[in-house]
């Protein structure tokens, strides 16, 4: 599959529209007050940013080639290759551990039909959630439990359409829950209904397969030019297990180069449906962001997590984290 996509990308790149190239390098030092013996900060299967404690880590490095679709140029593509600690976590759910896809985050082709429908096929970012895989694009450096316990990427085919200036929709046919390699013959269906007008944007996102049902609501509101508020609510079930979560977010831009972001969330998984243990997770995070240069992002962050079960390293029920992260873009 990777070689086929590379061949298709090369063919698409020969068209008239220019291909854009970009990338970044994301490094961080994260201190854990518990000083875990195994240097792990988060529960197994999570920790796509700040995974390792009390050491300097390459969280993620990325290079990307892309060409956007338009009415004049209907064919496009995106190829994003990644490396670093985050890639070990994000592909951990693949049937073979994800080694063969370790360096692929996105490899997709897109085509815009004459009626305005955009089709995309391959591996591409998930339609679910407020936070994405790249920490540079999120308000906080580490990601919420809602983000960590929902897909960051998906493989399949997507059809998206803007009904008008306010409403848009998506339909996805997917291999599964954050899967490139299909682990059975069944397929999953995902949908999104999004609304945007003035300071308000909102979306309802769903995912359904033979075993799992999931729904996600995301709302963002710009109160003032420098103040944004956000909220996200998740609900899922698998067989007889159910989980629920909610998060509140705020970001205030002090100036063009300085901002403060806060996040608080509550995640309840009483039957170990998604998190690996019967537990309730709570966390609060505050992040100070600086952009001293055009291509440099610095983040200082503190985070406190508490759980009803001893799920953190060394059977701890709570932990305090502090980190310094730097991202250079190009």
C-alpha positions in Angstrom: 0.0 0.0 0.0 2.7 2.6 0.8 4.5 2.0 -2.6 1.2 2.4 -4.5 0.4 5.6 -2.7 3.8 7.0 -3.4 3.4 6.2 -7.1 0.0 7.9 -7.1 1.4 10.9 -5.3 4.2 11.2 -7.8 1.7 11.1 -10.7 -0.5 13.8 -9.0 2.5 16.0 -8.4 3.2 16.3 -12.1 0.0 18.3 -12.6 0.1 22.1 -13.0 -0.7 23.1 -9.4 2.4 23.5 -7.2 3.1 21.0 -4.4 3.7 22.5 -1.0 6.3 21.2 1.4 6.4 21.7 5.2 7.5 20.0 8.4 8.4 20.4 12.0 10.6 19.0 14.8 9.0 18.8 18.3 11.1 18.1 21.3 10.3 18.2 25.0 11.5 17.6 28.6 8.9 16.4 30.9 9.3 16.0 34.7 7.0 13.6 36.7 6.8 14.3 40.4 6.3 10.5 41.1 9.7 9.8 39.4 8.4 6.5 37.9 11.0 3.7 37.6 9.9 2.9 34.1 9.8 6.5 33.0 6.2 6.1 31.7 3.8 9.0 32.2 0.5 7.7 31.0 -1.5 4.5 31.0 -0.6 1.9 28.3 -1.7 2.8 24.8 -1.8 6.5 25.5 0.8 9.3 25.8 1.2 10.5 22.2 2.9 13.6 23.6 5.1 13.7 26.7 5.3 9.9 26.8 8.6 9.6 28.7 9.3 11.1 32.2 12.4 12.9 33.4 14.2 12.8 30.1 14.6 14.9 26.9 12.7 13.2 24.1 12.0 13.7 20.4 8.2 13.8 20.6 7.6 14.0 16.9 9.3 15.1 13.6 7.3 15.4 10.4 7.7 16.2 6.7 4.7 16.7 4.5 4.0 17.1 0.8 0.6 18.2 -0.3 -1.6 19.8 -2.9 -5.1 21.1 -2.1 -8.0 20.4 -4.4 -10.0 23.2 -6.0 -12.6 23.8 -8.7 -9.8 24.6 -11.1 -7.5 21.7 -10.0 -9.7 18.8 -8.8 -6.9 16.3 -7.9 -4.8 16.6 -4.8 -2.9 14.5 -2.3 -1.2 14.6 1.1 1.8 12.5 2.2 2.9 13.1 5.8 5.8 11.0 7.2 6.6 11.1 10.9 9.2 9.8 13.5 9.6 10.0 17.2 8.1 8.8 20.5 4.5 9.7 19.5 4.5 7.3 16.5 5.1 4.3 18.8 1.9 5.1 20.7 -0.4 6.2 17.9 0.1 2.9 15.9 0.1 0.6 18.9 -3.4 -0.7 18.1 -2.5 -2.1 14.7 -2.7 -5.9 14.5 1.0 -6.3 14.0 2.0 -3.5 16.4 2.1 -0.9 13.6 5.8 -1.3 12.7 5.2 -1.4 9.0 3.2 1.9 9.2 5.3 3.5 12.0 6.4 6.4 9.8 3.1 7.1 8.1 0.6 9.5 9.5 -1.2 10.5 6.3 -1.0 9.1 2.8 -4.2 10.1 0.9 -5.5 11.1 -2.5 -8.3 13.6 -3.0 -10.6 14.4 -5.9 -13.2 17.1 -6.2 -16.3 16.2 -8.3 -18.1 18.7 -10.4 -21.0 18.9 -7.9 -18.7 20.0 -5.1 -18.3 16.6 -3.3 -14.7 15.9 -2.3 -13.6 12.3 -2.2 -10.5 11.3 -0.2 -9.0 7.8 0.1 -6.1 6.4 2.0 -4.8 7.1 5.5 -5.9 10.5 6.9 -6.6 12.3 10.2 -9.6 11.3 12.2 -12.8 13.4 12.0 -13.3 12.9 15.7 -12.3 15.2 18.6 -11.1 18.7 19.3 -7.4 17.9 19.6 -5.2 16.5 16.8 -2.0 14.4 16.7 0.4 17.4 16.2 0.9 19.2 19.5 1.8 22.5 17.7 -1.8 22.8 16.5 -3.4 22.2 19.9 -4.0 24.7 22.7 -2.1 22.5 25.2 1.0 20.5 24.7 -0.1 17.2 26.2 -3.5 15.9 25.0 -6.6 15.2 27.0 -7.9 11.7 27.9 -10.7 12.4 25.4 -8.1 12.8 22.7 -5.9 9.9 23.8 -8.9 7.5 24.0 -10.3 8.3 20.6 -8.8 7.9 17.1 -6.1 10.2 15.7 -6.1 8.7 12.2 -8.2 6.4 10.1 -7.9 4.4 6.9 -10.7 4.3 4.3 -12.7 6.5 2.0 -14.3 9.9 2.9 -16.9 12.0 1.1 -17.3 15.6 2.2 -19.7 18.3 1.0 -20.4 21.9 2.0 -24.2 22.4 1.8 -23.9 26.1 2.2 -21.7 28.7 4.0 -22.7 27.4 7.4 -23.4 23.6 7.1 -21.1 20.8 5.9 -21.1 17.0 6.2 -18.8 14.0 5.9 -19.4 10.2 5.5 -16.5 7.7 6.0 -16.2 4.0 5.2 -13.3 2.8 7.4 -11.2 -0.2 8.1 -11.8 0.2 11.8 -10.9 2.2 15.0 -7.5 3.8 14.2 -6.5 0.9 11.9 -4.7 0.8 8.6 -4.5 -3.0 8.5 -8.1 -4.4 8.6 -8.3 -7.0 11.4 -11.6 -8.5 10.1 -13.9 -8.4 7.1 -16.3 -5.9 8.6 -16.2 -2.1 7.9 -16.9 0.9 10.1 -19.0 3.9 9.3 -18.2 7.4 10.4 -20.1 10.7 10.0 -19.8 14.4 10.7 -22.3 17.2 10.7 -20.6 20.6 11.2 -21.9 24.1 11.6 -20.0 27.4 11.5 -21.3 31.0 11.7 -19.4 34.0 13.0 -17.7 33.1 16.4 -19.3 29.7 16.7 -18.2 26.4 15.2 -19.7 23.0 16.2 -19.6 19.4 15.0 -21.4 16.1 15.8 -19.1 13.2 15.0 -20.1 9.5 15.0 -18.4 6.1 14.6 -20.1 2.7 14.3 -18.7 -0.8 13.7 -19.9 -4.3 14.5 -18.6 -4.0 18.1 -18.4 -0.3 19.0 -20.6 2.7 18.9 -19.2 6.2 19.6 -20.4 9.8 19.5 -18.5 13.1 20.0 -19.7 16.7 20.1 -17.2 19.6 19.8 -18.0 23.3 20.2 -15.7 26.3 19.9 -16.8 29.9 20.6 -14.7 33.0 20.1 -16.0 35.3 22.9 -13.6 38.1 22.0 -10.9 38.4 19.4 -8.3 37.1 21.9 -10.5 34.8 24.0 -11.7 31.4 22.8 -13.7 28.8 24.7 -14.2 25.1 23.8 -16.1 22.1 25.0 -16.1 18.4 24.0 -18.3 15.5 25.1 -17.7 11.8 24.2 -19.9 8.8 24.7 -19.1 5.2 23.6 -20.0 1.6 24.1 -18.5 -1.8 23.2 -20.5 -4.9 23.9 -21.7 -4.4 27.5 -19.2 -1.7 28.5 -19.9 2.1 28.3 -17.7 5.1 28.8 -18.4 8.9 29.0 -16.2 11.9 29.1 -16.3 15.7 29.0 -13.8 18.5 28.7 -13.7 22.3 29.0 -11.1 24.4 27.3 -10.1 28.1 27.2 -7.3 30.0 25.4 -6.5 33.7 25.9 -4.0 35.4 23.5 -2.1 38.0 25.7 -0.5 39.3 22.5 0.5 38.1 19.1 3.3 36.0 20.5 2.0 35.0 24.0 -1.0 32.9 25.0 -2.4 31.0 28.0 -4.6 27.9 27.7 -6.4 25.9 30.4 -8.1 22.5 30.2 -10.2 20.5 32.7 -11.8 17.1 32.0 -13.6 14.1 33.5 -13.5 10.7 31.9 -15.5 7.8 33.4 -14.9 4.2 32.2 -16.6 2.0 34.9 -16.5 -1.2 32.9 -13.0 -0.9 31.4 -14.6 -0.4 27.9 -11.8 1.7 26.4 -9.1 2.6 28.9 -7.9 -0.8 30.1 -9.2 -0.6 33.6 -12.4 0.2 35.5 -11.7 3.8 36.5 -12.6 7.5 36.5 -9.8 9.9 35.3 -9.7 13.6 36.0 -7.1 16.1 34.9 -6.4 19.8 34.8 -3.7 21.5 32.6 -2.4 25.0 32.2 -0.1 26.0 29.3 1.9 29.1 28.5 2.7 29.5 24.9 5.4 31.8 23.4 6.2 32.4 19.7 9.4 34.5 19.8 10.1 33.8 16.1 7.9 33.1 13.1 8.9 29.4 13.0 9.4 28.7 16.7 6.8 27.7 19.2 7.6 27.3 22.9 5.3 25.8 25.5 5.6 25.6 29.3 3.0 23.4 30.9 1.8 21.9 34.2 -0.7 19.1 34.5 -2.3 17.2 37.4 -4.0 13.8 36.9 -6.0 11.8 39.4 -7.6 8.4 39.0 -9.8 6.1 41.1 -7.6 3.1 40.2 -3.8 2.7 40.6 -3.1 2.9 36.9 -0.1 5.1 36.7 3.5 3.8 37.0 4.4 2.2 40.3 0.7 1.8 41.1 0.1 5.5 41.7 -3.4 7.0 41.6 -2.2 10.6 40.9 0.6 12.4 39.3 1.9 16.0 38.7 3.7 16.8 35.4 5.7 19.8 34.3 7.2 20.2 30.9 9.0 22.5 28.5 8.4 21.9 24.8 9.8 23.4 21.6 8.6 23.1 18.0 10.5 24.4 15.0 8.5 24.6 11.8 9.7 24.9 8.2 
